[in-house]
């Protein structure tokens, strides 16, 4: 209480300092950016759901029989779709060559830590192909038995890489992805990047039995996304996996720009004799090697 004998005047309560205009503008920009990101993700989720419904309608047999889940796939493809468009900024070339009906895609394999090359290709077929295609990756048996990765792979359409399974999928009108180099491709050092290992012959036997075309697909970017430092045998034995790559960023991929090139469909014919199968394998391998070389020459930089 003010002493009546004092001439002191009480001070008004102090008010908070006004926020600087630059700081207010910064907050507004952040809020607007988050709002735009949220809208883009919602739009991508809706697009993924619509494209999945279109892709499943193409197949004459339900993909759920191998563990595919539309709800889980919608969520997982939203994640891979966001990475495809805004992190890897993937460029897709020649996907209009993809035939309608059953088809086998054969690609080079270069992602070491996680199969981001396969994820980019599968996502491209879902978002870019007309009509949308659910690409069933043929995975190595030991990888499909892993509790987290194997389960997630099945939810988006991947299956155990056995000939019978692959043939049944193609008979139902599906699109199938094969990496003929197998897990040996994941042992490739950075100095050996994009040098194709020998191909297995199983994909040609399946294509001949199912009478489907083979489309070579060159994936550029996977070898730089997670360069291999080491692949120790003791770690493979501990994890019980065919490969245990150690990379500079562990499981986080570098933001390289992926480029996917779809080649001209190849229609193998004739009886599945060892000599004829070998000729078909070498034809596809040669075409893929040429596409990889042209794709590497055409890019100006690995990050843009």
N, C-alpha and C positions, 0 to 999 in steps of 0.2 A: 504494500500500500504506500502511496506517495506521501512523503512527509510534507505538511502544509508550510513548514518553515523553509523548505528547500525550493530553489528555483529550477531544479532539474526537470527536464521534459522527458517523459518515457519514450523509449525507442519503439517503433513498430516492429512486430515479429518479422524475422528474416524470411524471405521467400527463396525457394530453390532457384538456382541459376537456370535460365532458359537453355534448352538443348541447342547447340550450334546447328545452323541450317544444314551444314555439310553432313553432320551425323544423322539428322533426320532423313535427309535424302538417301544416305547409305542404307538405313533401315528399310526405307520404302523399296529401294531396289532389291534388297535381299528378300523381302516379303513377296514382291512381284515375281522374282526368280523362282522362289519355292512354289508359288501358286502355278506358274507356267509349267514347272517340272511335274507337279501333281496332275495337272490337266493332261500333259503328254503321256504320263504313265497310265492314266485311266483310259485315254483314247487307245493306247497300245494294247492294253488288256482287252478291251472290247474288240479290237481288230483281231487279236490272237484267237479269241473265242470263236469269232465268225469264220476265220480261216481254218481253224481246227475242224469245225463242223463240215466245211466244204471238203477238206482233205479226207476226212473219214468216210464221207459219202462216195468218194471215188473208189474205195476198196469194196470188193464184193463180200469180204468176210470181216467181221468186227476185229479190230486190232486189240481189243481188251483181252482176247484169249491168251496173249503173251505177257500180260501185266500192264498194258497201257491204261492210263487213267485220265479221262478228259479234264477233270477238275485239277488234278495235280499238274498235268501237262500245260494247262492254261496259265498256272502260276509260274511254272519253270520257264516256259517259252516267253513269258513277259520279261523275266530276268534276262534270258539270253537275247531277246529282241532288243532290250535297252542297251546291252553291251554291243550288240551287232550294229546298231544305228549310231550310238552316241559315244561309245568308248573306242571300239575298233574302227568305226566309220567304214564298214565293209562295202567294197565295190563289187558288184556282181555283173559278169559279162557272159553273154551267150546263153542265158537260162531259157530263152525262147526256143532253143534247140531241144529242150527236154521233151521226149515223146510222151504222148498220152498213153495211158494203160501201164502195164507192168514194165519195169525198167530196172537195170542194175547200174549204179554209179560206182566207178572205180577211181579212187583218189590217192594222192600221196599223203603221207602222215608225217607231221613234224612237231606237233605240240608235245612237250616232254612232261611237264608237271600234271596238267589237266588237259583233256582233249578239247581245247578251245577251237582247234581247226575243224573237228567234227561238229562241234556245237554251232559254229558259224555256217557250215554247209547245210546242216539240218534246218537251221533257222531261215537261211536263204530260200530253201525249197518251200517252206511254209509261207513266208511273207512275200516272196517275189514271183514264184511260179504261177502260171495261169493254165489250168486251175491250181489251187494250192495243193501241195503234196506233203504227206506225212512220210518222211524218209526214215526207214528202219535201219539203224546202224547194226552191223554184225560185229559184236564185241567178243574179245577173247574170253574164254570160259572163266579163268581165274579172276578177271576184272569184274565179271558179272556177279560173282559170289561175294564181293565186298559189301558190307552191311549198308553203307550210306551211298557210295557212288553207284554200286550195282542196282540198288533199289531206285534211285533217281533216274538212272538210264532206262530202266524198264518202264517207268511212268511216262516217259516221253516217246516210247516206241522202240527202243533198242532191244535186241534179242541176243541170245547166246549164238555165237557164230558157227552153227552146224549146218551142213548141206540140206538136211531134211527140213529144218525150220525155214531156211532161205527159200527153198523150192515151194513150200506151202504158202509163204507170203506172196511170192510172185504169182502163184496160181490164183490167188485171190485179188490180183490186180494191184499189188502194192509196189512201191519204189523201195529199193534196197541199196544200202551203201556198204561197200567192201574196201578195206585197206589191204591190198594183197601183199604188202611188205611185212605185215604182221608186227609183232612187238620188236622185231629187229630194227625197225625204223627208229624206235625210241632210244636205241643205243648209239645213234649217229652223233658224232661230235660236231661242234659248231664249224670247224674247218671242213667238214664233209657235208654241209647243209645242201639240201636239194639233190644230192646224189642218190638216185634210187637204188635200193637194195633189190636182190632177186625177188621176183614175184612168185607166190604160190599159185598152183594151178586150179584150186578149188572153184574159184569164181567162174572160170570158163566152163567147167563141167556143169555147174548149176545153170549158167546161161544157155548152154546147149540143151540141157534137159527141159528147161522151162520155155525155150524158144523165145527169148527176150533180147532186146538190144543192150549193148554195153556203152555207156557214156563216160569217157574219161574226163576227170575234173582236176584241174591244177589249182592247188591252194597255195597262195603266196603270202607269207607273213608268219606262218606257224614256227618256222625255224628260228626267227629272230625274237619271237614273243617270249620264249623261255629258253635261252641258250643253256645247253647241257655243260655242267662243270664236271660231274662225276656220276657214276651209276654203280655204287659199291655192291659187291655180291653179298656181304654180311647184312646190309640193310634190306636187300631183296628177300633174304632168307628170314629175317626178323619180321618183315611185314607180310610175308607169304604172297608176294606179288611178282609178276614177271619182270617188272622194272621198278626201280626206286631212284628216280632222277633227282640230283641236287642241282638247283639253278640259282642264279644270283638273287632272284626275288622270291624264292620258294614257291608258294602257290599263287602269288599275285602276278598276273601277266603284264608285260610291258604294253603300253598303248600303241602298238604298231598298227598300221592300216592294213587290214586284210584285203586281198583281192582274189576273187574266185572266178575261174575261167571254165566254162562248160564247153566241151568239145563236140565234134560231130558224132552222132550215134554210129556204132559199129555193130553189124549183124553177123555173128558167127554162125556158120552152117557146117553141115557134114557130120559124120560119125565121130564119136569122142575117142578117137585113137590117140595114143601118146604123141605121135608126130603132129597130128592136126591140132591137138590141144596146145602143144608147145608153140606152134606157129601163131595161134590166136593170142596166146599170152604175150609173145614178143611183139606182136603188132600193137596191142593195147599199151604195153610198156613203152614202146618207141614213140607212139603218139603222145603219151602223157609226158615223157621226157622232153619232147619238142615243145609242148605247150608250156611246161615249166620254164624252159629257157627263154621263150618269147615273153612270158609274163614277167620274168626278172629283168629282162632288157627294157621292157616298156615302162616300168616304174621308175620314178625319179628319186624317191627317198623311201625309207622303210616306215617313217612316221607320218608321211602325208603324201 
